[in-house]
Amino acid sequence: MRLLVCGSRDWHGTWEDIAVHLPDVDDLTIIHGACSRIDSRGVQVSVDSIVAWIAPQLGHAVEAYPVNHGLDGPWPGAGPARNRRMLAVKPDRGLAFGPLWKMDPSWKRYRPTGTGHMVGLMLAAKLPVRWILAPTLDAVDLIEIPTAPPLPV
């Protein structure tokens, strides 16, 4: 099975919070975007960095797809282009962690996060996607992208 895992660079869960959602299959390849941020301790953090570390520990193969500006172009379009490139490697299903929307203060509206963009692509490709908004919340099996939250008053 080929599982595309995507998620926030601001994920506050642990590796256990991610590992519990990985399918229990013998031949699992995990595809991720190799995107992270450096926290205040100088440590790379993100769902991608966690899954890149835990997957081999659990005996799973890993395919990383970092942004390649030669293939994906310059920012800000490079992230979405990389997402399309990950989808082209034919995952069987998706697993997403974190918010799908964020407030854009300059436009006073919500726009998709990188995770939301990837989830939208997977759903458009008819892939089953399981979404976990936060470590303390239950997983949701998506059939369409959830609508953005109501705008603050």
Buried (B, 14 or more C-beta within 10 A) or exposed (E): EBBBBBBBBBBEBEBEBBBEBBEEEEEBBBBBBBBBEEEEEEEBBBBBBBBBEBBEEEEBEBBBBEBEEEEBBEEEEBBBBBBEBBBEEEBBBBBBBBBBBBBEEEEEEBEBBBBBBBBBBBBEEEBEBBBBBBBEEEBEEBEEBEEBEEEEE
